[in-house]
């Protein structure tokens, strides 16, 4: 399941049911985009880093 909230930039994108290997692949793909990643119990949270 993917939840996206375009209207509010401060809301995270949540992706559930990921494996650690999938998380590491995503991490490598977006590490330079200024995003903050959190991963716990198969749920990936992606947030825009606030400046």
Secondary structure, 3 states (H helix, E strand, C coil): CEECCCCCCCCCEEECCCCHHHHHHHHHHHCCCCEEEEEECCEEEEEECCC
